[in-house]
Amino acid sequence: MVGRTEEQRKKILEDAKALRDAGVFAIVLEFVPAFLAKEVTESVDVATVCIGSGPYCDGQILVLHDVIVLSERAPASPNATRTPPLS
């Protein structure tokens, strides 16, 4: 996760504003803290889409393999499981 330190937070906000100024139509925020995703969303007038960054973006990306837990990686949270929910 990035964006937890003040330095990282400022850099991400600056980058989001630079992307907006460059004319992008959307910004993807992946695995940043929800508070920062909210701050970016409120700071730019382009769509924000997040992957694992909380509920405050304009859209969400859900990766099917993550949703049904088809991964060999360790669970991302203590509530996650490696066993698909239908098994």
C-alpha positions as CSV (number, residue, x, y, z in Angstrom):
1,M,0.0,0.0,0.0
2,V,1.3,3.5,-0.9
3,G,0.1,6.8,0.3
4,R,0.3,6.3,4.0
5,T,3.1,8.8,4.7
6,E,2.6,12.6,4.2
7,E,5.3,12.6,1.5
8,Q,3.6,9.9,-0.5
9,R,0.2,11.5,0.0
10,K,1.4,14.8,-1.4
11,K,3.1,13.1,-4.3
12,I,-0.1,11.1,-5.3
13,L,-2.2,14.3,-5.0
14,E,0.3,16.2,-7.2
15,D,0.4,13.4,-9.7
16,A,-3.4,13.2,-9.9
17,K,-3.6,17.0,-10.5
18,A,-0.9,16.7,-13.2
19,L,-2.8,13.9,-14.9
20,R,-6.0,16.0,-14.8
21,D,-4.1,19.0,-16.3
22,A,-2.7,16.7,-19.0
23,G,-6.3,15.9,-20.1
24,V,-6.9,12.4,-18.8
25,F,-10.5,11.3,-18.5
26,A,-10.0,9.0,-15.6
27,I,-7.4,8.0,-12.9
28,V,-7.0,4.6,-11.5
29,L,-6.0,4.4,-7.8
30,E,-4.8,1.0,-6.8
31,F,-4.2,0.0,-3.2
32,V,-4.1,3.4,-1.6
33,P,-5.7,4.2,1.8
34,A,-9.4,5.0,1.5
35,F,-8.9,8.5,3.0
36,L,-6.4,9.3,0.2
37,A,-8.7,7.9,-2.5
38,K,-11.4,10.2,-1.2
39,E,-9.1,13.2,-1.1
40,V,-8.0,12.6,-4.7
41,T,-11.6,12.1,-5.9
42,E,-12.5,15.4,-4.2
43,S,-9.5,17.2,-5.7
44,V,-9.9,16.5,-9.4
45,D,-12.7,16.8,-11.8
46,V,-12.1,13.6,-13.6
47,A,-13.4,10.1,-12.8
48,T,-11.5,8.1,-10.2
49,V,-11.6,4.3,-10.3
50,C,-10.1,2.3,-7.5
51,I,-8.9,-1.2,-7.0
52,G,-8.7,-2.0,-3.3
53,S,-8.8,1.6,-2.2
54,G,-12.2,1.9,-0.5
55,P,-15.6,3.2,-1.4
56,Y,-14.9,6.9,-2.1
57,C,-14.0,6.7,-5.8
58,D,-16.4,7.2,-8.7
59,G,-16.0,3.6,-9.7
60,Q,-14.6,0.3,-8.6
61,I,-12.8,-2.5,-10.4
62,L,-13.4,-6.0,-9.0
63,V,-11.1,-8.7,-10.3
64,L,-13.0,-11.9,-10.7
65,H,-10.0,-14.0,-9.5
66,D,-9.9,-11.9,-6.3
67,V,-13.6,-11.9,-5.7
68,I,-13.9,-15.7,-5.9
69,V,-10.4,-16.2,-4.3
70,L,-8.6,-18.0,-7.1
71,S,-5.2,-17.0,-6.0
72,E,-2.2,-18.8,-4.5
73,R,-1.2,-15.7,-2.6
74,A,-1.9,-15.2,1.0
75,P,-5.2,-13.6,1.8
76,A,-5.2,-9.7,1.8
77,S,-7.2,-9.5,5.0
78,P,-7.8,-11.7,8.0
79,N,-11.4,-12.3,6.9
80,A,-10.3,-13.5,3.4
81,T,-10.0,-17.2,2.6
82,R,-8.2,-19.1,-0.1
83,T,-11.1,-21.4,-0.5
84,P,-13.7,-20.3,-3.2
85,P,-17.0,-19.5,-1.5
86,L,-18.9,-22.2,-3.5
87,S,-16.8,-25.1,-2.5
